[in-house]
Amino acid sequence: MAKTIMLQGTSSHVGKSIITTALCRIFYQAGLKTVPFKAQNMALNSYVTKQGDEMGRAQVAQAEAAGLEPTVEMNPVLLKPTGNASSQVIVMGKPVGVMSAKDYHSGYSVTALNVIGECLQKLHQDFDVIVIEGAGSPAEVNLKANDIVNMRIAKLAPAPVLLIADIDRGGALASVVGTLELLEPDERDLVKGIIINKFRGDINLLKPALDFLEQKTGKPVVGVVPHLEQLGIDDEDSVSLDDKQPVAKRDIEIAVMRLPKISNFTDFDSLAREEDVTVRYVRQGEAIGNPDLLILPGSKNTTEDLLYLREQGYDQDIIRMSATGTPIVGICGGYQMLGKEIHDPEHTESDIDRVEALGLLATVTTFAADKITHQVTAGCSSHGFLGMNYTAVTLQGYEIHMGRTEFLGPVIPAFTITSRSGSVHNCADGVVRSDGLVMGTYIHGIFDNDEYRRTVIDNLRTRKGLAPLKTVQDTQARKQESYNRLAETVKNSLDMGLVHRIMGVE
């Protein structure tokens, strides 16, 4: 049996994912074969494994921190909100349907327990340590009867629990005391310690509060983790976009439309880490401005997000910007929006059969019932976006889409996919408009390819009369540095001896 530890929170977005990631790295550095686990994840940022299975992005980061290739056993259930209090339900990497919150919580969720139990059993056999992440709060009394991600999993694992509170929000002490008070006695007994997260200031001024908390709850404070800026680690969901404030204006400004159902915005994190690039998310009511590049991101509900652009008047702004020479990129759902029309005859995403799109590319997209999910390798020859004469053969990325896009005439493909899920393939992906100023692609993660990203940015610089930098950063190396920095900070902030004793780890 593996040793286990579970991170639960007093609410959502208190830092469970990040501290889980840190512990995965700490145990991995200690030579323990460590694996992350989250029974059920609700997020629009997802990832495709080498096997072609879809899982939550947070568990991918945790797996990377633990030196592992991500697999769906780490996140057996994924919920992707589609709107109208409903979600696409993905079990073991494959969609099983769209369900309302009522139908899911009142019936289906508990049936997934068998799958979750099987995954935990396998991880116990294969690993030394399992670091488990909860979701939301274990004290959500309206959801506890059908809970499959918090205390029920702590009992099933079984795992001692560390309760995390976000002190940056305020009310952290009350949230800890209140959460423990709302738990059943056997659940409260599972909580073996408290972590205060996102602290700013002098730790000595906090000590009286920590002493009070220990006396009031009878639980030790395992540590106080400081507020960490610019971690460089993939975010779980769009809540974190509220924390993404653009840095001071740099040479190149890239605007990303923050759609209501934006998905996989991690596609743009590597752009934001470039020293000469500012990435700005355009929120509802904000002007797009005059960016050097406009990006339409992925979407879990392309039709509704396209209607959002129209209702807000952004559609006409985008069309005008294209006409006056602003380069535009659409990825996945954004690519579909750039075409002429979108059809949904089986009502896969919405009740609307047909919607007129932006008309910037000569394409039509039709949604199907089955989802395409693959890791891909792609190439391009004399890639024409921005007039680039760029050639590559081993670009990496992944596809997650239910739409099938057809060309209305001869087009210039953006890329050629040469492998899908490890199998040899040969098909065109995406479109580059003949003037080189509009590009659409289904490949998520295309900007994580270091040389390609730098080439795009340098061509944007040339358009502004700026000299190219030609500084190619190593995205994977930077990620590893970020995991190490996170692990070092958390290790120094927690009483790791106490954590080891709680887990029974020597």
N, C-alpha and C positions, 0 to 999 in steps of 0.2 A: 504493500500500500504506500502511495506517495504521501508526503507531508503536505498539509494544506493550510492556506490562509485566505480569508475572504474580506474584501473591502466593500463596505456598505456606506451610504451617505445619509445625511439628514434631509437632503433634497437632491434634485438633479443639478448637474453642473457644479458640484463642489470639489471636483478633482479626483474622483474615483479612478477614471481611466488613466490619468497621468501617474498616480501613485502606484497603480497596478503595473504600469509600464516600468516604473522605477524599480519595484521589487523584482520584476522579471529579470531586469538587467543585473541587479545586485546579486541575486542567487546564481545567475548564469556566470557572472564573474567569479563567484566562489566555487565554481566547478560542479554545481548541481544541475542536473538535467531538468530544466524548468519549462513549464507550459502555462500559457494564460487560458482562462475559460470564462465565458459569459453565456449563460444559458439562453437568454433572450435579449436581443438588442433592437432598439427602435432608432433608426437613423437613415438618412438619405445618402450619406457617404458610404459607399460600399466598394467592394473589391472582388476581383475574379481570381481564383486560385489556378494553379497550373492544371488542375483537373477540370477546369471550366465551371467551378462551383462559386456561388456568390456568398459573401460573408461581410460582416461589419468591419469598417475601416479601423476602428480602435483596436480590435483584436489582431489586425495585421501589424500595426505598430508594436503591439506587445510581443507578438511572435518574433518580429525582427530584433527587438531588444533582448529576447531570450535566445537569439541565434538560430531560429527555426524558420522553416518554410511554412507559411500559413496553410491551415487545413480547416475544413468546416467543422470538425469535431471541437474546435476552439470556440465556435459560435453556432450551435445547431439551429437556432431559431432567429430569424431576422425579420423585422417588421418595417416596411417602407411606406410611410403615409402617402396616400393618394388624394386625400381631400374628403370632405363630407364625413368626417369621423370614421374613415375606413383606411385600411392598409393592405398592401400586397403582403401576403404571408409566405415567407421562404423558409423551408425546412430542409436541412442538410444540403443547402446550396441551390435548391430548386423551388420555383414558385408552385404553391398548391392552391392559389386562388386569392381573390380580393374579398376581405371580410370586414363587416362593420365592427366597431369596438365592442358593441354589445354581444354580437355573435361570437367574437373571438374570446372575450373574457368569460362569458357565461358557459362556454362549451368546449371550444377547440383547444384552448391553452393547456388545460390539464391533460388532454390526450397526448400532448407533445412530451409529457414527462417521461414516457418510456424511452423515447429517443434521447432525451437529455441524460437519463440514467445510464443508457448504453455508452454514450460518449464519455461520461465521467469514469465508468468502469474501464474503458480502454485507456484513458489517460492515466489512471491509477497503475495500470500494468506497465505503461511505457515510460513513465517519468518519475523523478525523485520528488519534485515539488509541483504543486498546482496552485497558481495564484488566481483567485476567483474574484470577478467583479460583479457587484450587484447593479441595480438600476433604480433610479428615483430614490424613494425612501421606503424602508421596511414598515413604516408606520402609516401607510396609506390604507386606512381601515376599509375603504370601499373596494379595494382591489385584493385584499389579503386572502380571501376565500379561494381565489384562483391564481394565487402567486406562484410563478414558476421561475423566479429570478432572484429572490432575496432569501428570507428565512427558510423557506422550504428547501432551497438548494443548500443552504448552510447545514441543514439537518441531513440531507441526502448525501452530501459530499463524503463524510461530515467535515465541517471546517469551523475553527474559531473565527470570530468576526472582529474586525477593527472598524469603528464608526468614525467617519470623516465629517467635519463641519468646516464650512467656508467662513472664516472670520472677516474676510474683506467685504462681505455683504452686510455684516452687522447681525446681531441677535444670535451669534453662534452658541453661546452658553445656553440660552433658552431653547434653541433647537435641539441641542444634545439632550438636555433634561427632558424636554417634551417627547422626543423620539423614544427614549428609554421608557418613559412613563406609559406610552401607548403600546408597548410590546407586551406580549404574554410573558409570564414568569420564566418559562423554559427558553423563550427567545432572548429575554434579557440576560439569561445566564450564558448564552452563546457569545455575547459581546464581552470581549476580554480586554479591550482598551479603546482609547479615544485618540484621534489625530486631529489637530487644529491645522488647517491648511490656508495658504495664501496670506500669511501674516506679513504686515509691513510695520517696521518700527523697532523699538527697543524691547527685547524679550524680557528684560527685568521688570518692565512696567506691567507685563502680562502675568507675572508669576502669581499674584494674589488671586487672579481669576482662575488660574490652573489649580491652585490649592483648593479653592471653593468647589470647582468642578469635581475633583477627586473625592472630596468629603461628601458632596451632595449625592453623587452617583455610586460611589464605592468602586469606580473603575479607574485604573491608572491612565494618565495622559502619556501616551507612548512617545509623543513628540510634537513639535511645532514646525511646520514646513513653510519657508518663506514664499512670498509671491514671486513667481518666476516669469520673467518677460522673454518673449521671442525664443520659445523653446525649440522651434524648428521641427516639431513632431506633428504628424497628421492629426487633425481634429475629427471628433466623432460626428458632430451634427451642426446644423446651421445656427444653433444657439451661440456657438463660439464666434460667429461672424459679428455679433454685437461688440465683441472685444477687439476686433481687428480694426484699429485706427490707422489710416495711412500715415506713413512717415513724412517728414518734410519733403517738399517737392524735389524730385530728382530729374535727371536729363530726360527720361522717358516716362510718360504716364500711360498706364493701361487701365481702362475702365471695364469693370465686369458688372453686367446687369444682375442685381440681386433679385432673382425671380422668387415668387412666393414658394414654389416647389423646387428651388435650386437643389441640385444633387452633385456630388463629387466635385465640390469647389476646391478640393485638395489638388485638382489639376493645375492650379495657379500659384500654389505655395512656392514652387521653385522659382517662378518669375519674381515673386515678391522678395526673395532672398538675394536677388542680383543687386549689386551696389549702385547701379545707375537707373534702377526701375522703381517706380511707385505704382502699386496696385491699389485701385480705389473701387470699392463696391458701391454701386449706385442704388441707394435705397428709395423706396416709394416717396415721391414728392420732390426728390433731388434732381437737379439738372444733370444731364450726361456730360455737359461741358464740351471741351475740345481735346479729347485724349489723342495720343499718337496711335493707339490701337483700341478698338472696342471688341469685347468678347461677349458672346451669348453662350452661357454655360449649359451644362446638362440640366435636365428637368425630369421629375417623376411624373409630371402631368403636363405634357407639351401643349396640349390644346388649351387648358386653363391658363397656363403661363403666357401663351400667345395672346389670349383674350385680355389678360392683365396688361400687356404692353399696349394693346389697342385702347383699352379704357383709360389708361394714364397718358395717352398721346405719345408714348415712346416710339410706337411704330413709325410715325411720320418723322420723328427726330432721326431715327436710324436710317430711314430711306434718304432723307436729306443729307445726312452725313456721308452716306455712300456716294451720293451724286457729287459731293464736293471733294471726294478723294480721301476720306478717312478709311483706313484699312479695317476690315471686320472679319472676325473668326467666329464660327459657330461649332461647338463640340456637342455631339450626340443630339440631345433635344434642341440645342441652339442651331445645329446644322439643319435639322428638320424645319425649324422656323424660317430659315433663310430661303427656303424653296417657294414654289408657287402655291401648293395646296397640301393639306394634311387630311387624310381620310381615316375614319375609325368605324368601319362597317360592323364590327363585332362589339363595339362599345368597350374596347379594352381599357381605355383611359377615361372616357367621359361618355355622356349621353348624346354628344354631338356627332353627327355622321361625317360632316365635312366642314372645314374652316379654311378660309383664304389666308395664306401665309404672307411673308414680307416681299416675296417676288424678286429677291436679289440673286437667286440661283435657279437654273432651269431644271428643277427637280420636283418630284411629287412623292410624298411619303404615305404609306398605308400601314396601319398597325395590324399586327397579327396576334394570335392568342399565345404563341410560344415565344420565349425569350431567348435571344442570342447572348451567350456569355462565354467569352474566350479570352485567354491571354494571347496576344498576337505579336508576331515579328513582321515588320513592314519595311519597305524601301521606297525610294523616290529617285527619279532621274530628271535632272534639270528642273527641279521643283520651282514652279513659277510664282509662288506667292511673294508679293513685294518685289517681283522681278528677280528673285533669287535664282542663281544658277547653281543650285545645291543638289548634290547627289549623295545618297546614303543607302545602305543595304541591311542594316541591323537595328533599326529603330524599334524600341520596345513600348508596349502599351497593352490596353485591354478594352474589350467591347462589352457593353451592357445595354441592350436595346431591344424593344419589341417592334420597332418600326422597320419597314423595308423601303428603301429609297430608290426610286427609279429615275433615270436620266431622260429628259424630254428631247434630247438630241445629242450630237457629238459634244463631249466635254473633255476637259483636261483633268484627269484624276489627281487628287492631292497625293495619294500614296498607293502602293501596291502591297496588299497583304500576302506574305509569303509563307506564313505558318499560323495555324489556329490550334490552341491547346496541344502543341507539339506535333501536329500533323501537317504535312506539306500542303500548301494552298497557293492559289494564284488568282486573286480577284482585285479589282479596283476598289479603292475606298475614297469616298469624298470627292470634292470638286474644288478646283481653283478657277475662278472666273477669268475670262480671257484677258482682262486688264490687270490681273494679278493683285487686285485689291480686296477680293472677297474669297474666303476659303471656308469650307465645311468639311468635317471629318467625324467619323464614329469612334476614333481612337482616343480613349481617355489616357492621360499620362503622357501625351505626346511631348509636352514641354519639360518633362523630367529627363528627356534625352539631352545631355549637356551641350553637345556641339550644335545640335539643331536649335536649341533654345537661344544659344549665344548668337547664332547666325541670324535668327529672326530679329533679335534685339539690335544687333549691329546694322542690319538693313533699315530698321526704324531710325537709328541714329543718322545714317547716311541721308535719309529723306529729310532730316532736320538740319543738315549741313554740319553734323558732328562727326568727328573721327571715330571709327570702330575701335572698341576696346580689345577685342579678340582674347578676352580673359575667360577661359572655359573652366567653370567650377565643377567639382566632383560632388554631385548630389548625394550619392550613397555614402561617401566619406563624411560629408557634413552631417548626415543622419546619424551615423555611428558616433560622431563627436557629441551630438546632441543627447543621445542615449547615455553616453558616459557622463556628461555634465549633469544630467538629471539624476542619475544614480548616485553620483558623488554628493550632490546637495541633499538628497533625501536620506542617504546613509548617515550623513553628518547631523541630520535633523531629528532622526528617530533613535530611540534606545533599541538598537538592533539586538543586543543581548536579550532584552525582554521579548522582542518579536520572536527570536529563536526559541526561547523557553515556552512561549505561548503555542508555537507550532510543534514543539518537541524535536527541533532540529539541533544537532550537535554543532 
